[in-house]
Amino acid sequence: MKWSRYSKLFQSKRNGWMLFSSASRAFLLVKDEQLPVIRGIMADPEGYDYSDCPMLYMQLRALEFLVEDGKDDELFNIVKMRHLTNLYADRRLVLTFALTTACNFDCSYCFETSHKGHAMTQETEDKVMDFVRRFNAPSIGITWYGGEPLLAWDRIISMDRRLKDMGKRYDAALITNGYLLTKERAAKLNELNITYLQITLDGKKETHDVRRYLTSGGPTYDRILENIDGLMETDFKNMLHVRVNVDGRNSEEFAHVYQMMQTRYPQDFGRRIRVYPGFVKGDTHPDRGCFFDPVQQGEFITEMMEKYRIAPLNIFPQRMSPSCVLTKRNAFVVGPDGELYKCWDDVGIKEKVVGSLDRFDNWNMGLIAEGMTGCSFLDDPECRECFFFPICNGGCHRIRQKNLHSAEKQSSCSYFNGNLENLLELFYEEKQRAAAQQKKEQPEENSLN
């Protein structure tokens, strides 16, 4: 018997002592009289006399705070098995199409160096269809990406028609800056199997227009909002994800976008519209010091909760499933010339090309293997012993891959690492408020006098 390495006892600033298990995701408030007992159990799980606390013992066992010897290593292997099965056993084909490297925006923090670029040709589209036929996957996940994918709207329409003519079952995501998403185009999103739609707003109008402007230098905020209005007037049946790219220069304005959307679309907010932060990163940006590391990301989430009662991301840890193109066997980013990459950030970088749509004999298997297994958190001794392992998927694997070749290491850890206690405390208080509100709203039972 041992105290699990995935169990943590901590003192909340406002609510006393708490227990959390990253293995079972159990979360308990510890009573004052229980604290010395739990500390005694933690110090000597095998030798502790449980005769005076049998119910507590059973609870700690059931929720995996107390585990049999070897159970933590067994859990590691189970998590590893599930992770690898998800990456390698899934026959679903995942394709991200950089339909064009051109963009009508010239965002200040963009990692893509050229906005002129060129678009996918008919010849490349034909190669895509041949590739899909040869792969013969039971289902396909597609992301329309760029540059700005709506500059290649006709290509989206054409490829959608051809995939359906082939009888392929697929769903699609559209990552767009929103400037060209007219109401007429928005009305076609259901027909195009768009199940995920992302548009970016970076704060108030003045801030957004300084960060996300046209290549001509013109503003974009008003047009994007006008297009979102048009979208909400259509029968688009999935959710619009409004992304706010957050860094040290505009973090306070996340709350503005959140509250503005909540006020502007009261019937649709939470049902058809979600607002969330995207943390800006970029190695070539001149102001790299303004970017948030994982600890600062957690601090930002804490601040939004404490000041505005807004939860930008989960404040209670969730089990993460691997979804990165870099790590999945059947996932690729397709460039406009039919070249293949294993990360969205690599488009246009010649050294990062891993293969092509029309050839299977000259792929860069070394680069593919490096991304899939060479930088895996599953083989990282620190990750194996980390308290957060059961609820982490290794973070950004592109960062992990870059760390292999750089003396300057970046953290890929979860934002819970360094902020767990604060976020769990806020989660507990939200649950308490919700319970109190529910009790307040319950009608009093009728009684006979």
C-alpha positions in Angstrom: 0.0 0.0 0.0 1.3 3.5 -0.8 0.2 7.1 -1.2 -0.1 7.6 -5.0 2.3 9.9 -6.6 -0.7 11.2 -8.5 -2.3 12.4 -5.2 -1.8 15.9 -3.8 -2.8 17.5 -0.5 -2.8 21.3 -0.5 -4.0 24.2 1.5 -6.5 26.5 -0.2 -6.1 30.2 0.6 -9.7 30.7 1.4 -11.2 27.2 1.9 -8.9 25.1 4.0 -7.2 21.8 3.0 -8.1 19.9 -0.1 -7.2 16.7 -1.8 -6.9 16.1 -5.6 -6.0 13.0 -7.5 -4.9 13.4 -11.1 -5.4 9.7 -11.6 -9.1 9.6 -10.7 -9.7 13.3 -10.9 -11.3 13.1 -7.4 -11.5 16.4 -5.5 -12.2 16.5 -1.8 -12.5 19.2 0.9 -10.6 17.9 4.0 -12.2 18.6 7.4 -10.0 20.0 10.1 -10.2 16.8 12.2 -9.3 14.7 9.2 -6.0 16.5 8.5 -3.7 14.9 11.1 -5.2 11.5 10.1 -4.5 12.0 6.4 -1.0 13.3 7.1 -0.4 10.2 9.2 -1.6 7.9 6.4 0.6 9.8 3.8 3.7 9.3 6.1 3.1 5.5 6.6 0.3 4.0 4.5 1.4 0.5 5.2 1.8 0.8 9.0 -1.1 3.2 9.8 -3.9 1.8 12.0 -7.1 2.3 10.1 -9.4 0.8 12.7 -10.6 4.3 13.8 -11.2 5.6 10.3 -12.5 2.7 8.1 -14.8 4.9 6.0 -12.0 7.3 5.3 -9.7 4.4 4.4 -12.3 3.0 2.0 -12.9 6.5 0.4 -9.1 7.0 -0.1 -8.8 3.6 -1.7 -11.9 4.0 -3.9 -10.7 7.4 -5.2 -7.1 6.2 -5.8 -5.4 8.4 -3.3 -4.2 5.1 -1.7 -3.1 2.5 -4.1 -1.5 -0.9 -4.1 2.3 -1.1 -4.8 2.9 -1.0 -8.6 -0.5 0.6 -9.3 1.0 3.9 -10.4 3.3 2.2 -12.9 0.3 0.1 -14.1 -1.6 3.4 -14.6 1.3 4.8 -16.6 1.2 1.8 -18.9 -2.6 2.1 -19.3 -2.4 5.8 -20.2 0.5 5.0 -22.6 -1.5 2.2 -24.2 -4.6 4.4 -24.7 -2.5 7.2 -26.1 -0.6 5.1 -28.6 -3.8 3.3 -29.7 -5.4 6.7 -30.4 -2.4 7.7 -32.5 -1.7 4.6 -34.4 -4.8 2.3 -34.5 -7.3 4.9 -35.7 -7.8 4.5 -39.5 -9.4 7.9 -39.9 -7.5 10.2 -42.3 -6.9 13.7 -41.0 -5.9 16.3 -43.6 -5.2 20.0 -43.1 -5.2 21.9 -46.4 -3.2 25.1 -46.7 -5.2 25.9 -49.8 -3.2 29.1 -50.3 -0.2 30.7 -48.6 -1.7 34.1 -49.5 -3.5 36.1 -46.9 -5.5 39.4 -47.0 -4.2 40.2 -43.5 -0.8 41.1 -42.2 -1.1 40.3 -38.5 1.7 41.7 -36.4 2.5 38.3 -34.8 2.0 36.0 -37.7 4.5 33.1 -38.0 4.0 32.9 -41.8 6.6 35.0 -43.4 4.9 35.7 -46.8 1.3 36.8 -47.4 1.5 36.8 -51.2 2.1 33.2 -51.9 0.2 31.0 -54.3 -2.9 28.8 -54.3 -3.6 25.2 -54.8 -4.0 24.3 -58.5 -6.4 21.9 -60.2 -3.5 19.5 -60.7 -2.8 19.5 -57.0 -6.5 19.0 -56.3 -6.5 16.0 -58.6 -3.6 14.6 -56.6 -5.5 15.1 -53.4 -8.4 13.0 -54.7 -6.0 10.2 -55.9 -4.4 10.3 -52.4 -7.7 9.9 -50.7 -8.7 7.0 -52.9 -5.5 5.2 -52.3 -5.6 5.8 -48.6 -9.2 4.3 -48.5 -10.0 5.5 -45.0 -13.5 4.9 -43.6 -13.8 8.6 -42.6 -11.9 11.8 -43.2 -11.3 14.9 -41.0 -10.5 18.0 -43.0 -9.4 21.5 -41.9 -9.5 24.3 -44.4 -6.5 26.5 -43.6 -4.1 29.0 -45.2 -3.0 31.7 -45.5 -6.6 32.7 -45.6 -8.7 29.7 -46.9 -11.6 31.9 -48.1 -9.3 33.3 -50.7 -9.6 29.9 -52.2 -13.4 29.5 -51.7 -13.9 28.0 -55.2 -11.4 25.3 -54.3 -13.3 24.4 -51.1 -16.5 24.1 -53.2 -14.8 21.9 -55.8 -13.1 19.6 -53.3 -16.3 19.2 -51.3 -18.3 18.2 -54.4 -15.6 15.7 -55.5 -15.3 14.1 -52.1 -19.1 13.6 -51.9 -19.1 12.2 -55.5 -16.6 9.7 -54.3 -18.9 8.7 -51.5 -16.5 9.8 -48.8 -17.8 10.5 -45.3 -16.1 13.6 -43.9 -16.4 16.5 -41.6 -14.6 19.8 -41.8 -13.2 22.7 -39.8 -12.7 26.2 -41.2 -10.0 28.4 -39.7 -10.6 31.9 -41.1 -10.0 35.5 -40.2 -13.6 36.1 -41.0 -13.2 39.1 -43.2 -14.4 37.3 -46.4 -17.1 35.2 -44.6 -20.1 36.9 -46.2 -23.6 35.9 -45.2 -24.0 34.1 -48.6 -20.9 32.0 -47.8 -22.0 31.5 -44.2 -25.3 30.1 -45.5 -23.3 27.2 -47.2 -21.4 26.1 -44.2 -23.8 23.3 -43.3 -23.8 22.0 -46.8 -20.0 22.0 -46.7 -20.0 19.8 -43.6 -18.3 22.5 -41.5 -18.6 21.3 -37.9 -16.0 23.7 -36.4 -15.7 27.3 -37.3 -13.0 29.7 -35.9 -12.8 33.5 -36.3 -10.4 35.7 -34.4 -10.9 39.0 -32.6 -8.1 40.4 -30.6 -9.8 42.8 -28.3 -11.5 46.2 -28.6 -11.8 47.7 -32.1 -8.7 49.9 -31.6 -6.5 47.0 -30.4 -7.7 44.5 -32.9 -7.2 46.9 -35.9 -3.6 47.5 -34.7 -2.8 43.8 -34.5 -4.9 42.3 -37.3 -5.0 44.6 -40.3 -5.3 44.2 -44.1 -2.2 43.9 -46.2 -3.1 47.4 -47.4 -3.0 48.6 -43.7 -6.8 49.0 -43.5 -8.9 48.0 -40.5 -10.8 44.7 -40.2 -12.8 44.7 -36.9 -16.1 46.2 -38.2 -16.3 43.9 -41.2 -15.6 40.8 -39.1 -18.4 41.8 -36.7 -20.8 42.5 -39.5 -20.0 39.0 -40.9 -20.6 37.4 -37.5 -23.9 39.1 -37.4 -24.7 37.6 -40.8 -23.6 34.2 -39.7 -25.9 34.3 -36.7 -28.8 35.0 -39.0 -28.2 31.8 -41.0 -29.1 28.3 -39.9 -25.5 27.3 -39.2 -26.0 24.4 -36.8 -22.6 24.2 -35.1 -20.7 26.5 -32.9 -18.6 29.5 -33.8 -15.4 29.6 -31.9 -14.2 33.2 -31.4 -10.5 33.1 -30.7 -8.7 35.9 -28.9 -5.0 35.7 -29.5 -3.7 36.7 -26.1 -0.3 38.0 -25.0 1.1 40.5 -22.5 -0.1 43.5 -24.6 -3.8 42.7 -24.8 -4.7 40.2 -22.1 -7.1 42.5 -20.3 -9.2 42.8 -23.4 -10.1 39.1 -23.5 -12.9 40.0 -21.0 -14.1 42.8 -23.3 -14.5 40.4 -26.3 -16.2 37.8 -24.0 -18.6 40.2 -22.5 -19.3 42.0 -25.8 -20.2 38.7 -27.5 -22.3 37.7 -24.5 -24.2 41.0 -24.8 -24.4 41.2 -28.6 -25.7 37.6 -29.0 -27.6 36.8 -25.7 -29.6 33.9 -27.2 -26.6 32.4 -29.0 -23.8 32.8 -26.5 -22.8 29.4 -25.1 -25.1 27.7 -27.5 -23.8 28.8 -30.9 -20.8 31.0 -29.8 -17.9 30.3 -27.6 -15.0 32.7 -26.8 -11.6 31.3 -25.9 -8.0 32.5 -25.7 -5.2 31.4 -28.0 -1.8 32.1 -26.5 0.5 33.8 -29.0 3.9 32.3 -29.6 6.5 33.0 -32.2 10.2 32.6 -32.3 10.9 35.3 -34.8 8.7 38.0 -33.2 10.7 41.0 -32.0 8.8 41.2 -28.7 9.0 37.6 -27.5 9.1 38.8 -23.9 5.3 39.6 -24.1 4.4 35.9 -24.8 2.9 33.8 -21.9 4.7 30.7 -20.7 2.4 27.9 -19.2 2.6 29.3 -15.7 1.6 32.8 -16.9 -1.3 31.2 -19.0 -2.6 29.8 -15.7 -2.2 33.1 -14.0 -4.2 34.7 -16.8 -7.0 32.2 -16.4 -7.0 32.8 -12.7 -7.2 36.5 -13.1 -10.1 36.3 -15.5 -12.0 34.1 -13.0 -11.2 36.3 -10.0 -12.0 39.7 -11.7 -14.8 38.8 -14.1 -15.9 35.2 -13.2 -15.0 34.2 -16.7 -13.5 30.8 -17.3 -11.5 31.2 -20.6 -10.4 27.5 -20.5 -11.1 24.6 -18.1 -10.4 25.4 -14.5 -10.8 21.7 -13.5 -8.3 19.3 -15.1 -9.6 17.2 -17.9 -8.1 14.1 -19.4 -6.4 15.2 -22.6 -6.6 13.1 -25.8 -3.9 13.4 -28.4 -5.0 15.5 -31.4 -1.8 16.9 -32.8 -1.0 16.3 -36.5 2.6 15.8 -35.6 2.0 12.8 -33.5 -0.8 11.0 -35.4 0.1 8.3 -38.0 -2.7 9.2 -40.5 -2.5 13.0 -40.2 -0.9 15.4 -42.6 -0.8 19.1 -43.6 -1.1 19.5 -47.3 0.6 22.5 -48.9 -0.7 24.2 -52.1 1.8 22.2 -54.3 0.8 18.9 -52.8 3.8 18.8 -50.4 3.2 17.2 -47.0 4.1 18.5 -43.5 3.5 17.3 -40.0 2.7 20.6 -38.4 0.7 23.6 -39.4 3.6 25.9 -38.4 5.8 24.2 -41.0 4.0 25.2 -44.2 6.4 26.8 -46.6 9.5 25.6 -44.8 11.4 23.4 -47.3 13.3 21.5 -44.7 10.1 20.5 -43.0 8.5 18.7 -46.0 8.0 15.1 -45.1 6.6 13.8 -48.4 4.2 14.5 -51.3 0.7 13.4 -52.4 1.8 11.6 -55.5 4.9 9.7 -54.2 5.3 7.2 -51.4 9.0 6.2 -52.0 10.8 9.4 -50.9 9.2 10.4 -47.7 11.4 11.8 -44.9 10.7 9.0 -42.4 13.3 10.3 -40.0 11.6 13.6 -39.6 8.2 11.9 -39.3 9.5 9.5 -36.6 11.2 12.3 -34.7 7.8 14.1 -34.3 5.8 11.0 -33.6 8.2 9.2 -31.2 11.5 11.0 -30.9 10.1 13.8 -28.7 7.3 11.8 -27.1 6.4 12.7 -23.5 5.8 9.0 -23.0 9.6 8.4 -23.0 10.4 11.5 -20.9 11.5 10.4 -17.4 10.3 13.7 -15.9 6.9 13.3 -17.5 6.6 9.7 -16.2 7.1 10.8 -12.6 5.1 14.1 -13.0 1.9 14.5 -10.9 0.1 15.8 -14.0 0.9 12.8 -16.3 -2.6 11.2 -16.2 -4.3 14.4 -17.3 -1.6 15.6 -19.8 -0.8 14.7 -23.4 2.6 16.2 -23.4 1.6 19.7 -24.4 2.7 21.1 -27.7 4.8 18.5 -29.5 6.2 21.1 -31.9 7.8 22.7 -28.8 9.1 19.3 -27.7 10.5 18.6 -31.1 12.2 22.0 -31.2 13.7 21.4 -27.8 15.6 18.5 -29.2 17.7 20.9 -31.4 17.9 24.0 -29.2 19.9 24.9 -26.1 17.1 27.3 -25.1 14.3 25.0 -23.8 10.7 26.0 -23.8 8.1 24.5 -21.5 5.3 22.5 -23.0 3.6 21.8 -19.6 0.0 22.3 -18.9 -1.1 25.6 -17.4 -2.3 23.7 -14.4 1.4 23.1 -13.5 2.1 26.0 -11.1 -1.6 27.0 -10.9 -3.4 23.9 -9.8 -4.2 25.0 -6.2 -5.6 28.4 -7.4 -7.7 26.9 -10.2 -9.1 24.1 -8.0 -10.0 26.7 -5.3 -11.9 28.8 -7.9 -13.6 25.6 -9.2 -14.7 24.7 -5.7 -16.1 28.2 -5.1 -18.0 28.2 -8.4 -19.6 24.9 -7.5 -20.6 26.3 -4.1 -22.1 29.4 -5.7 -24.0 27.3 -8.2 -25.4 25.0 -5.5 -26.4 28.0 -3.4 -28.2 29.6 -6.4 -30.0 26.4 -7.2 -31.2 26.1 -3.7 -32.3 29.7 -3.7 -34.3 29.2 -6.9 -36.1 26.0 -5.8 -39.7 26.8 -4.9 -40.7 26.1 -1.3 -42.7 23.0 -0.8 -46.4 23.5 0.0 -47.3 22.4 3.5 -50.5 21.9 5.4 -51.2 24.0 8.5 
